[in-house]
């Protein structure tokens, strides 16, 4: 590696986040008496637990990443996911659907999410309102529809068997001492989504449009990008993805709880900021975001083992937001000069 490439690498936030992730792994190992990663190979009980946690959070982080690159903030994706999977599971249960295959449920949830995302996209693209305010409003609206208007109930033991069976698919099983651990097959969906988002951002005109709009919306429009259409398609696609991800969570947890996603954005957004995405738009990578999700998941899963009270995670998330905002502001100031 030449000096120029090394200099470019060390100037990126992702590089330091990756070093931090390695450091945290070492600290957790030492503090736990070296038991967490004692088994040879990559897959141990702790590792698979962290990977399981990363599936839903990591997929939501991909949704938040593309929105943030475009210069926006989406606070409504957990509410979209909750309404989509709650309504889907209720319909499937009442009609006896998805007892053998979960495919129909995933299609329904993605379709519902697409419609809800279209509402976000239509308002934001047509009226050019602040994305945070719009999605905060639709978040409240979707939650109200789920909990109030439709009065959707929790579904646990009566969840269609197709969802339960699908969620119990594993690509790895093993034992850590006397404790059995598994690696859920749902991690494959996370890998697939990361590859898709990376391809879109780096190899397509739509991805270039997102970076351009996030960098300077007026300049992007003058350069020939259809800002209105791009934003509409972006929020529609994020809505569809949120509905699909919600069903992934239902299958993994074998339950559908309408209020389970409340506040999830306060874990996802800090991860995206920590991963190098600028709060001003125009910056962010899949690798950096996934490293940040790994850090937050590792910290969250290590707290109980290390004897740290779980409320410190809120402190950690708040600190991440402050650090991320500060770094973004300093980077923007440096670019202007």
N, C-alpha and C positions, 0 to 999 in steps of 0.2 A: 504494500500500500504506500503510495507516494505521499509527500507532505501535504499537498493540496487536498487530496481526498480525506486524509486524517483530520485536517483542519475543518473541513466541511462537516465531517461526522461529529466532531467534538462540539460544534456549535449548535447541534440539534438537541432539543429537549429529550427526545427519545433515547439518546445515548446515555444520558445521566439517569433516566428512569429505569433503564435496563440494569445499570450498575446498582441502583437502589434496590431493585428486585432481588438481585443476587445477594446483596448485603443482608436484606431481610431474611432470606432463606437461611443464611449462615447463622444469623442471630437467633432465629426460631429454633434451629437445630441445637445450638449451644444451650439456650435457656431451657430446652426440654430434655436436656441430658443426652442429646444425640440420638434420641429414639425415633424421631419423626422420619428421618431419612436413612435409617439404619439398613434397610433392605437393599440389596444390590439392584441396580437398574433404576429406571425413572419412576415406575408406578409403585407407589406405596399408599398406605391408607390415607395419609395426610395429603399427598399429591392428588389422588383421585377425588378426595373431598373438595379440594380447592378447584379442580377442574369441573366438578359437578356444579359448584356455586357459580363458576364463570359462564356456564352455558347460557342461562337466561340473561344475566347481567351483561355478558359480552355481546349477545345478539342485540339487546336494547341499545348498547353503547354504539353499535354500528349505525343504528337509526339516528341516534343523537349526533353522531359524528358528521354524517352527510348534511344534516340540517345546520349544524354549527359552521361547517365549511362554507355554506351558502350565506352566512351572516345572520342566521336566525337562531332562536331558542324554541324548542318544543317541550312544553311541560305536560302535554296531554297524552303522550303515548302510553303511560301506564293505565290511564282511564279508558283509552281506546281498547287496549288489550283486555281489561277486566270486563267491559261491556260486551266485547266480541265473544270471549270464551264463555261468559256466563249465559248469554242468550243462546249460543250454540249448544252448550251442554243441556240447557233446559229443553230446547226443541228436540234434541236427540233423545233425551230421556222420555219425554212425553210421547214421542212417536215410535219409540223402539228402534231408533237408528243407531248405527255404529257399534253394534254388539260384537261384530267380528272384525271389522276394519275401521280405522279412525280417519280414513281418507276424506269422507264426506264432511266430517267435523272440521278438518283443517281448511277445506275449501270454503265452507260456510263462514268460519271465523275470519279468514283472509278477505272474503267478500264484504262482510260487515265492516271490518277495519278499513277497507278501501273506501266505502261510502262515508264513513266518519272522517277519514283523512281528507276526502274531497271537500268536506265542509271547511276544514282548516285551510286547504289550498285555495278554495274559492274566495274566502274572506281576505286572506293575506295577499293573494295575487291581484285581486280587483280593487281593494281599498287601500293597499299599501300601508296597513296598520302595523304597529309594533308586534312582532311575532310572540314575544313573551306574554303580552297582555291578551292577545287573541287566544293563545293556547291555554292560558290560565282560565279564561272564560269558558272555553270548550271543555276543559278538564272538569270544571264544576258542573257543566251541563251534562256531560256523559255520565259522571258519577251520580247525578240526580236522576237521570233516566234509569240507570241500573238499580239504584237502591230505593228510589221513590216511585217513579212512574210505573216501571215494570215490576218492582218489588221482587227481584230475582233472589232466589234462596240459595243457601249453601248446598252443594251436592257432594257427598263423600262416599258412603258405602254403596249408594245406588248409581254411582257413575257408570256409564256404559262400559262393558268389558273390553271393547276395542281400544279405548283410551288406556285402561289399566294395563292391558297386555303389552301395548306398544311402549309404555313408559318403563316396563321392566326388561327391555332388551338391553343386553350388556355386550361390550366388545372385549371386556377383560374381567376376570374374577380371580381373587387370590386371598391369602390370609396374612395378617400382620400379627404374629404371635398366635393367639387363639381367636382373634377378631377377623371376621370375613369382611373384605372390601370389594367393591365393584366399580367399574368405569362405565357409566351410562353411554349407550349408543347415541344419545342425543347430542353428545359432543361433536358428532359428525356434522350436524346441522350448523353448529357454530363455525366449524372450519369452512364449510361450504359458503356460508354467508360472508365470512371474512374474505374469501377468494373472490366472490362475486363483487363485493363492494370495492375491493382493491382494483379489480379489472375495470369497473365502471369509472372510478376516480382517475385512473392512470392511462386508460386506453380508449376512452370514448369521448365524443363531443359533449355528451351530457355531463360527464365528470369535469371536463374543462370549463363548461358553463357554470357549474357550481363554484369552482375556485374563482372564476372571473367575477361572478356576481358577489361573492363574499369579499373579494378584494376591493371592488368599486362597482356598484350596481349601475351607475350612470355610464361609466366607461364601457361596461359589458354590453349595455344596450346599444351604445354607439358603435361597438365592434360587430354588431349583427346578431348577438344572442337574444333569443326571445325570452326575456326575463319572466314575463307573466306566465307563459306556458311551462317554463322550467320549474317555477315555484309550485304551480298547480300539480304537476306530475310528481314533484318531490314529496309534497305532503300527502298526496294520495298513496304513493308507494310506501311511505313510512307508515301510514295507517294500515295498509294491507299486511306489511311485515309485522306490525305490532299485534294484529289479530292472530297471525300465524304463531308468533313467539308465545303469545298467551296460551295457545293450545299446547305448545311444548311444555310449558310449566304445568298445565293441568295433567298431562300424561306423566310427568316426572313425579308430581306430588300425589297423584291419584285422588284429586279433589278439585272442586270448582268453588272458589270463595270470592264473591263479588268485591269485597273490600280488601282482598289480599295484596293488591298492587298499590294501595294508597301510600304515597310518599316515596315510591321506588325511584322517582326521578332525582331525589336528593342523594342517591348513591351513584346513579349513572352519570349525571352531568359532571360531578367532581372528577370522576374517572376520565372522562373525555378531555376535560381541561388539564388534568394532570398529565395526560398523554401527549400534550403539545398542541392541541387545537386552540386557536386564538378566539377569544370572545368577540373579536371584531370581524371574524370571518376570513376566509381565504387561506387558511392553514389547517393542517391536521393530516394524520396518517393512520392507516389501519394498525400498523405495527406498534406505534406509540400508544394508541388507545388500548390495545390488548395487553401491553405491558402494564399500563396503569390499572386496568381491570384486575390483572393478576396480583398487583400489589395490594389493592383494596380487599380482594378476596382472601389473600394470604393473611392480612392483618385481622380481618373479621374472624376467620376460622382459627386463628392462633390465640385469640384472646382468652377463650375458655381454658385451653390447655396451659397457657402461661399464667392463669390466675388473675387476669385483668378484667375488670367489670365491663360489660358490654356497652354501657353508655359512653365509654370513651371512644367508640366508633363514631358517634355524632361529632365529638370534638375533632377527631381525625378528619372527617369529611368537611367540616367547616374550615379547618386549617388548610386543606387541599384547595378549596375554593379560593381562599384569600391568597394563597401562594400562586395559584394558577392565574388569577386576575392580575396580580402584580407582575408576574413574568410576561403575560400577554401585553400589558401596558408598556413594559420596558422594551419588549421586542418591537412594538409598533413605533415607539419613540425613536429607537435606534434606526429603523428603516427610513423614517422621515428625514433623518440627518445623513 
